[in-house]
């Protein structure tokens, strides 16, 4: 049950992080403005990390399900 709540949170984080990264296309980085690097590159870390965490959590759910099946066999 907790893993499903975590998946929901990560989905929201990834979804809105993606929208935030898209909005960052028009903003220049205040530190790297000399090189004309927009904020999309910095903000894209949020949806990428969220997607990777979704994959990790889904794999953990599968591993937990297989462990529970093995516990019932013994």
Helices and strands as residue ranges (DSSP letters): H 2-23, G 24-26, G 33-35, H 40-73
